[in-house]
Amino acid sequence: MGSNLVRALSKEHVIYGLDIIAPEKEGIVRTYSWEDMRIGRLPEVDAIIHLAGKAHDVKTNGQAQRDAYFEINTGLTTKAYDYFLSSTARKFIFFSSIKAAADSVEGEYVDENVTPRPRGPYGESKRAAEEYIMSRITNPDAQESGISNPQQPQADSTENTEKQTYILRPCMIHGPGNKGNLNLLYGVVKKGIPWPLGAFENRRTFTSMDNVSFIVEGVLTKDVPSGIYNINDDEAVSSNELIEIICRVTGKKPHIWSVPQGMMRTLARMGDWLHLPLNSERLRKLTENYVSRNAKIKAALGVDRLPVRAVDGLTQTIESFAK
């Protein structure tokens, strides 16, 4: 995501980096270290975009791995936000996750008014970072060690007259250089392996990098109110449609099998006992509906639609795999 944002934003903005390593990168004037931030060596900037985090990993097991999520996703966010409050920067953009709001969607869609119920270390650590940010706005003198369990704030409680804070909750972000489940699905379909879950007509929202860049540019340059915003493509896409997109790009014939749902659930329960790749939890993740509503960010930016349709964005990403 960082590389794609740099390519999009460096056309109109001067960008500095902050990372654990400092390679030369086109579009970035200079990359600083976290130690540089600690000792106050960073240049003055107008805005801070905080992307650093430990990505979602369904194989997380054990307390040590769980602690790593909180050390990175929560700990680095507290350091970055504390620096922001003491700096001359006016805008802070934190990339949280829709998983900080809900691990599964109850009803037609999830929006910013949902009471957060994350499940698992990824969503929980992202939510803890959100809570810290909002607690510092409510009480700027609070120290990290003093924040234990802040009360649930309203989605727009981050309003501030001097500094503006934006908590963005994206659904699955994809684009050139994408890594993760979309790549795995592409590899499976490219090999001609049939998709056996055609009987499940689930729908999900994704977030193309072009739409992410459009939103970030708008937040940087427009008078957008502080707050929490879901960000995702306008349209939801079914798993069957995603398979068809991959096949269209790769020139393969779609092999979508509509195995009865009851039979697939029985096989998944057998997988629970036999510790097979297909188990009940994985089947739920593959077949559940997860639709996020992005009306709030579009209203804040003053647009009716985001520039890239979901199908077009997914097609571009799959084409980048093929290249």
C-alpha positions as CSV (number, residue, x, y, z in Angstrom):
1,M,0.0,0.0,0.0
2,G,2.8,2.4,0.8
3,S,4.5,2.0,-2.6
4,N,1.2,2.6,-4.4
5,L,0.4,5.6,-2.3
6,V,3.8,7.1,-2.9
7,R,3.4,6.7,-6.7
8,A,0.0,8.4,-6.6
9,L,0.8,11.2,-4.1
10,S,4.3,12.2,-5.1
11,K,3.0,13.9,-8.2
12,E,1.6,16.7,-6.1
13,H,3.2,16.3,-2.7
14,V,6.7,16.2,-1.1
15,I,6.9,12.9,0.8
16,Y,9.2,11.7,3.6
17,G,9.3,8.2,4.9
18,L,9.5,6.6,8.3
19,D,10.4,2.9,8.5
20,I,12.6,0.3,10.2
21,I,14.8,0.4,7.1
22,A,15.8,3.3,4.9
23,P,16.3,2.3,1.3
24,E,16.2,5.0,-1.4
25,K,12.8,4.9,-3.0
26,E,11.6,6.9,-6.0
27,G,9.1,9.5,-4.9
28,I,10.4,9.8,-1.3
29,V,12.9,12.6,-0.4
30,R,14.4,10.7,2.5
31,T,13.3,7.8,4.8
32,Y,13.9,8.4,8.5
33,S,14.0,5.8,11.4
34,W,11.8,5.5,14.4
35,E,14.9,6.5,16.4
36,D,15.0,9.8,14.4
37,M,11.4,10.4,15.4
38,R,12.2,9.7,19.1
39,I,15.0,12.2,19.2
40,G,13.0,14.8,17.2
41,R,15.1,14.6,14.0
42,L,12.1,14.5,11.6
43,P,11.4,17.4,9.3
44,E,8.2,19.5,9.7
45,V,5.3,18.2,7.7
46,D,1.7,19.1,7.1
47,A,0.3,15.6,7.5
48,I,1.2,12.2,8.7
49,I,-0.1,9.0,7.1
50,H,0.4,6.0,9.4
51,L,0.4,2.7,7.5
52,A,2.8,0.6,9.6
53,G,1.3,-2.6,11.0
54,K,1.3,-6.4,11.2
55,A,-1.0,-7.7,8.5
56,H,-3.8,-10.2,9.1
57,D,-2.6,-13.8,9.6
58,V,-5.2,-16.5,10.0
59,K,-2.5,-18.9,11.4
60,T,-2.0,-16.8,14.5
61,N,-1.4,-19.1,17.5
62,G,0.1,-18.5,20.9
63,Q,0.5,-15.6,23.2
64,A,3.8,-14.5,21.7
65,Q,2.2,-14.1,18.3
66,R,-0.8,-12.3,19.8
67,D,1.5,-9.9,21.7
68,A,3.3,-9.1,18.4
69,Y,0.1,-7.7,16.9
70,F,-0.4,-5.4,19.9
71,E,3.3,-4.4,20.0
72,I,3.1,-3.3,16.3
73,N,-0.5,-2.4,15.5
74,T,-1.2,-0.7,18.8
75,G,2.3,0.3,20.1
76,L,3.6,1.9,16.9
77,T,0.3,3.8,16.5
78,T,0.6,5.3,20.0
79,K,4.1,6.5,19.2
80,A,3.2,8.0,15.9
81,Y,0.1,9.7,17.3
82,D,1.9,11.1,20.3
83,Y,4.5,12.5,17.9
84,F,1.7,14.1,15.8
85,L,0.2,15.8,18.8
86,S,3.5,17.4,19.7
87,S,4.4,18.3,16.1
88,T,3.3,21.1,13.8
89,A,1.5,18.6,11.5
90,R,-2.2,19.4,11.1
91,K,-3.6,16.1,9.8
92,F,-3.1,12.5,10.9
93,I,-4.4,9.6,8.8
94,F,-4.4,6.2,10.5
95,F,-5.1,3.1,8.4
96,S,-7.0,0.9,10.8
97,S,-9.2,-2.0,9.4
98,I,-12.8,-2.9,9.0
99,K,-11.9,-5.8,11.3
100,A,-11.6,-3.3,14.1
101,A,-15.3,-2.8,13.8
102,A,-16.7,-6.3,13.2
103,D,-15.3,-9.8,12.4
104,S,-18.6,-10.6,10.8
105,V,-21.5,-8.5,9.6
106,E,-24.9,-8.7,11.2
107,G,-27.5,-7.4,8.8
108,E,-27.2,-6.0,5.4
109,Y,-23.9,-4.0,5.9
110,V,-21.5,-2.6,8.5
111,D,-21.1,1.2,8.8
112,E,-19.4,3.6,11.2
113,N,-22.2,3.5,13.7
114,V,-21.7,-0.1,14.6
115,T,-20.6,-0.9,18.2
116,P,-17.1,-2.4,17.6
117,R,-16.8,-6.1,18.3
118,P,-13.5,-7.3,16.9
119,R,-12.4,-10.9,17.2
120,G,-8.8,-12.1,17.1
121,P,-5.5,-10.2,17.7
122,Y,-5.5,-8.4,14.4
123,G,-8.9,-6.7,14.8
124,E,-8.5,-6.3,18.5
125,S,-5.0,-4.6,18.2
126,K,-6.3,-2.2,15.5
127,R,-9.3,-1.4,17.7
128,A,-7.0,-0.8,20.7
129,A,-5.1,1.7,18.5
130,E,-8.3,3.5,17.6
131,E,-9.2,3.7,21.3
132,Y,-5.9,5.2,22.2
133,I,-6.1,7.9,19.5
134,M,-9.6,8.9,20.6
135,S,-8.7,8.9,24.2
136,R,-5.8,11.3,23.5
137,I,-8.1,13.6,21.7
138,T,-10.5,13.6,24.7
139,N,-7.6,14.0,27.1
140,P,-4.5,15.2,25.3
141,D,-2.4,14.9,28.5
142,A,-3.2,11.2,29.0
143,Q,-0.1,8.9,28.9
144,E,0.0,5.6,27.1
145,S,0.4,3.7,30.3
146,G,-2.7,5.3,31.7
147,I,-5.1,4.1,28.9
148,S,-6.6,0.8,29.8
149,N,-10.2,0.6,28.6
150,P,-11.6,3.9,27.3
151,Q,-15.4,4.1,26.9
152,Q,-16.8,3.6,23.5
153,P,-16.8,7.0,21.8
154,Q,-19.0,8.2,19.0
155,A,-17.7,7.8,15.5
156,D,-17.2,11.5,15.1
157,S,-15.7,12.3,18.5
158,T,-12.3,13.0,17.0
159,E,-13.4,16.6,15.9
160,N,-10.7,19.1,16.8
161,T,-10.3,22.7,15.8
162,E,-6.5,22.8,15.6
163,K,-5.6,19.3,14.4
164,Q,-7.6,16.8,12.3
165,T,-7.5,13.1,12.8
166,Y,-8.9,10.5,10.4
167,I,-9.3,6.8,11.3
168,L,-9.8,4.9,8.0
169,R,-11.3,1.4,8.1
170,P,-10.6,-0.3,4.7
171,C,-11.9,-3.7,3.6
172,M,-9.4,-5.9,1.8
173,I,-7.1,-3.5,-0.1
174,H,-5.7,-4.8,-3.4
175,G,-3.6,-3.4,-6.2
176,P,-0.2,-4.0,-8.0
177,G,2.2,-5.8,-5.7
178,N,-0.7,-7.3,-3.7
179,K,0.1,-10.2,-1.3
180,G,-2.4,-12.5,0.4
181,N,-5.5,-14.4,-0.1
182,L,-6.3,-12.9,-3.5
183,N,-2.9,-14.1,-4.8
184,L,-3.7,-17.6,-3.5
185,L,-7.1,-17.7,-5.2
186,Y,-5.5,-16.5,-8.4
187,G,-3.0,-19.4,-8.3
188,V,-5.7,-21.9,-7.7
189,V,-7.9,-20.7,-10.5
190,K,-5.0,-20.4,-12.9
191,K,-4.2,-24.1,-12.4
192,G,-7.8,-25.0,-13.4
193,I,-8.8,-26.3,-10.0
194,P,-12.6,-26.1,-9.7
195,W,-14.3,-23.8,-7.2
196,P,-16.7,-26.0,-5.2
197,L,-18.6,-23.2,-3.4
198,G,-20.8,-22.0,-6.3
199,A,-23.9,-22.7,-4.2
200,F,-23.0,-19.9,-1.8
201,E,-24.0,-16.5,-3.2
202,N,-22.0,-14.4,-0.7
203,R,-21.1,-10.8,-1.4
204,R,-18.0,-8.9,-0.2
205,T,-16.6,-5.4,-0.6
206,F,-13.0,-4.8,-1.6
207,T,-10.9,-1.6,-1.8
208,S,-8.8,-0.9,-4.9
209,M,-5.6,1.1,-4.4
210,D,-6.8,3.7,-6.9
211,N,-9.8,4.4,-4.7
212,V,-7.6,4.4,-1.6
213,S,-5.3,7.0,-3.3
214,F,-8.3,9.1,-4.3
215,I,-9.6,9.1,-0.8
216,V,-6.3,10.0,0.8
217,E,-5.7,12.8,-1.7
218,G,-9.2,14.2,-0.8
219,V,-8.6,14.0,2.9
220,L,-5.2,15.8,2.5
221,T,-6.5,18.6,0.3
222,K,-10.1,19.1,1.3
223,D,-11.8,20.3,4.5
224,V,-13.0,16.8,5.6
225,P,-14.3,16.5,9.2
226,S,-12.3,14.4,11.6
227,G,-13.7,11.0,12.4
228,I,-13.9,7.3,11.6
229,Y,-14.6,6.4,7.9
230,N,-15.2,3.1,6.2
231,I,-13.4,3.0,2.9
232,N,-14.2,0.5,0.2
233,D,-15.3,0.2,-3.4
234,D,-18.9,1.2,-4.2
235,E,-20.0,-2.3,-5.3
236,A,-19.9,-5.6,-3.5
237,V,-18.6,-8.6,-5.5
238,S,-19.6,-12.3,-5.0
239,S,-16.9,-15.0,-4.8
240,N,-18.4,-16.5,-8.0
241,E,-17.9,-13.1,-9.8
242,L,-14.4,-12.9,-8.5
243,I,-13.6,-16.4,-10.0
244,E,-15.1,-15.3,-13.3
245,I,-12.9,-12.1,-13.3
246,I,-9.8,-14.2,-12.7
247,C,-10.8,-16.6,-15.5
248,R,-11.5,-13.7,-17.9
249,V,-8.0,-12.3,-17.3
250,T,-6.2,-15.6,-17.5
251,G,-8.2,-16.9,-20.5
252,K,-9.4,-19.9,-18.5
253,K,-12.9,-21.4,-18.6
254,P,-14.6,-21.0,-15.2
255,H,-15.1,-24.2,-13.3
256,I,-17.6,-23.3,-10.6
257,W,-19.2,-26.3,-8.9
258,S,-22.5,-25.8,-7.0
259,V,-22.0,-28.5,-4.4
260,P,-25.0,-28.5,-2.0
261,Q,-24.4,-26.2,1.0
262,G,-25.3,-29.0,3.4
263,M,-22.7,-31.3,1.9
264,M,-20.0,-28.7,2.1
265,R,-20.8,-28.0,5.8
266,T,-20.6,-31.7,6.5
267,L,-17.2,-31.9,4.8
268,A,-16.1,-28.9,6.8
269,R,-17.1,-30.5,10.1
270,M,-15.1,-33.5,9.1
271,G,-12.2,-31.2,8.5
272,D,-12.6,-29.9,12.1
273,W,-12.0,-33.4,13.4
274,L,-9.3,-34.4,11.0
275,H,-7.5,-31.0,10.9
276,L,-7.9,-30.6,7.2
277,P,-7.5,-27.3,5.2
278,L,-11.2,-27.0,4.8
279,N,-12.8,-26.7,8.2
280,S,-15.9,-24.9,9.6
281,E,-14.2,-21.6,10.3
282,R,-12.5,-21.4,6.9
283,L,-15.8,-22.3,5.2
284,R,-17.5,-19.5,7.1
285,K,-14.8,-17.0,6.0
286,L,-15.1,-18.1,2.4
287,T,-18.8,-18.0,2.1
288,E,-20.0,-15.3,4.5
289,N,-21.4,-11.9,3.4
290,Y,-19.2,-9.0,4.4
291,V,-20.4,-5.7,2.9
292,S,-19.2,-2.3,4.2
293,R,-21.0,1.0,3.5
294,N,-18.8,3.9,2.3
295,A,-21.5,6.6,2.1
296,K,-19.9,8.7,4.9
297,I,-16.5,9.2,3.2
298,K,-18.2,10.0,-0.1
299,A,-20.4,12.6,1.5
300,A,-17.3,14.1,3.2
301,L,-15.4,14.3,-0.1
302,G,-18.5,15.6,-2.0
303,V,-18.7,12.8,-4.5
304,D,-21.4,10.4,-5.5
305,R,-19.2,7.7,-6.7
306,L,-15.5,6.7,-6.3
307,P,-13.5,6.8,-9.5
308,V,-12.9,3.0,-10.0
309,R,-15.6,0.4,-10.1
310,A,-15.0,-2.7,-8.1
311,V,-14.9,-5.0,-11.1
312,D,-12.5,-2.7,-12.9
313,G,-10.2,-2.5,-9.9
314,L,-10.1,-6.2,-9.4
315,T,-9.4,-6.7,-13.1
316,Q,-6.4,-4.4,-12.9
317,T,-5.1,-6.2,-9.9
318,I,-5.4,-9.7,-11.5
319,E,-3.8,-8.4,-14.6
320,S,-0.8,-7.2,-12.5
321,F,-0.5,-10.8,-11.3
322,A,-0.5,-12.1,-14.8
323,K,2.4,-9.7,-15.7
